[in-house]
């Protein structure tokens, strides 16, 4: 089923929960899919960030979605019950994994709990599906594993919105009749003692804070010199070590989470061994006739000037074309209608991993192309297991066709070519 963009958000005023590895969409969806199935895995929308990091698009394979709070009250009630059922299953799974006592399992358990945190009720969407009354509503979360950036403690939005089901048990006992209480006479409380204790406690706190402030520099005796004699290099070294430690802890947590999930998948598949998948063919440059066949397959348009990009892998490569006027056409600005730069990106391949192909092609064509320098850029947005992606760029200017080969990799993600167009 093709994926549909259901929302776009920005990271302003949000705090990410857990390490980067604990927010991996592929890993968390794989766990939910293996443990429960599509209903639980469909709770997570897939994030696709822009190259500049200023926006995140959220995709789901279930089609169009509506905000939960915009549904009629009767439909909201059914969707909330389904959301509560899915949450309860995931929380129980997190508890079972944590009870194993292994550090890797604790990281996975925390990642499952974090995905049930969203900043507010505008992050809960619902997709209508065919089926029974309850299963016809599929809740979908965006901005999962995030909270609002606030110092005050905030109760989880999902826990507050999902109705709590009381545990089964005997009915409540009938209230007992009131019994007359014997009130003892009250004695005067020595408030003066509280006043003195408060001043003494305040004095101890101030002394302790002063001791913490001057302790790192090593206090000397009053007759031995200055109180502050720490060199500036000590503070710089401490800050650098702290930053490195945070980075290493994040990398370790991500590696441990991946190992834990891979171990769980290996154990689940140990009973039925499967043959290893065939290795993909090595990427090669595409000849011009092969590119033409791919363009025909995608119903690509041709114009006065066309730039077409082809490669052989599941990787996501992006094609950019910058006109002499300075306007640029790419995946976030697919259409330009200026007289000097009237063009369109009409084929954008391998944007979603679930619908990727090993014979992708991208195409930018111009209904009117001014003379001048066109800057063509190829960027590797996602490698998806391929160390180096070799590609072919096809330039069609009127009846003249030119092909250029190039490559991008993890260490060299951007390739650029300048094409000079003259109408003579």
SULURZI-V655797 format. One record per helix or strand of 2 or more residues. SS is the DSSP state (~ for helix, > for strand). FROM is the first residue (numbers start at 1). LEN is the number of residues. If there is no record, write none. Layout:
ss:SS from:FROM len:LEN
ss:SS from:FROM len:LEN
This chain:
ss:> from:4 len:6
ss:> from:14 len:3
ss:~ from:20 len:4
ss:~ from:25 len:11
ss:~ from:38 len:4
ss:> from:46 len:4
ss:> from:56 len:5
ss:> from:66 len:2
ss:~ from:68 len:3
ss:~ from:73 len:26
ss:~ from:103 len:12
ss:~ from:121 len:3
ss:> from:124 len:5
ss:> from:137 len:5
ss:> from:146 len:3
ss:~ from:157 len:5
ss:~ from:191 len:25
ss:~ from:232 len:38
ss:~ from:288 len:10
ss:> from:305 len:7
ss:> from:316 len:7
ss:> from:328 len:3
ss:> from:335 len:4
ss:> from:341 len:7
ss:~ from:353 len:3
ss:> from:360 len:10
ss:> from:372 len:11
ss:> from:388 len:10
ss:> from:400 len:10
ss:> from:414 len:8
